[in-house]
Amino acid sequence: MKQVSSIAPGKIILTGEHSVVYGEPALLAALGRQVEVSISSGDSDRILIQTDAIGFRGGTSIDEVVSYWKKAFRVWESYIQLNEVDEWKAIATDPLVILKVCLGLVYDELGSCGGVDIQVKSSVLVGSGMGSSASLATALIGGLGSFFGVKWSKEDLYERVYTVEQIAHGRASGADPTAVVYGGVVEFVKEKETKLFKHHSLPKNKGHFQLINSGKPAETTGELVSMVHTQLLTERQTTQRKIDAIGKLSRDVIKQIEKGLIQWDWISENERLLEDLGVVGLQAQQLIRSLEGEGIMAKVCGAGGVAVGSGMILAYHLDWEKLQRACSMTDKQIYPVVLGVEGWHLA
Ligand code: PMV
């Protein structure tokens, strides 16, 4: 029986979250955690899905996913052009939005080329700043393309994943899919409609990292991006100043990396700027302050979160023992960090 296994890593944003939506550069790394999608032939027009990431097991039809995708795209366009938020929010908060939009987009493009059975296994936590939506979309679209024998380049794959990310996140910059599709450590910038990226190497002797889960955000990435956008409309000058400051910091960090030197002390400054922007809730702020008390530098590394948790916190120290001790003193879940792994590929 024909079967395809498609793998996409997660990602973390080292610097530039939120400001990247407004044309500032960001530095990201593909993360050593992954989504694996296995695809095999199914019944004529049925799609069976089993996913451990969101605990879903069920079936749908090709027609259903195609109409879902068409509606989601229309609703997203009205949100961007006419600021019609309510209908878009209902789509963006659907736990199955990525799955259904990806399937609909592919079947709409390829026509009814037969049903499939899909299994998703993931070590990328959902909605926590690890890039779960970009990695699921990449593994799924890349896998379906290969399963149906379509010759999509990585650029073709990227463009499709970016469309899905925009529907789910409203004004997505396109940074996450760059790290996930192409892998490595990438500088990303979106200048108007042009998206540019460049690979970098992190200098050796870079110290040590861990990810600490500050708790799942109550808000989606799309809601947080939309919150900053509203702030920009209502308090233009102060919000623009904060975005510019994060952009400047990202540029400085990228310059350090290009020279082969990196001082990670900017992590704390980046965290302060994100707090100032209002995307880090009290729970994560307290956690970060207690880590800082132990000499650890830490920042949120995705969209953040306000009401409850703020997703993953990237914690850094030159000394592994000190980092370990301080992280284990928190009562939070801790994850090892491998940065700059391979991007999308077939197993
Ligand atoms: O929380 P994540 O992993 O989805 O990252 C979002 C990053 C933002 O800059 C807030 C949005 C974007 O599209 O770049």
Residues whose N, C-alpha, C, O or C-beta is under 5 A from the ligand:
A	BS01	PMV	G16 E17 H18 V20 V21 G129 M130 G131 R171 A172 S173 G174 A175 T221 G302 A303
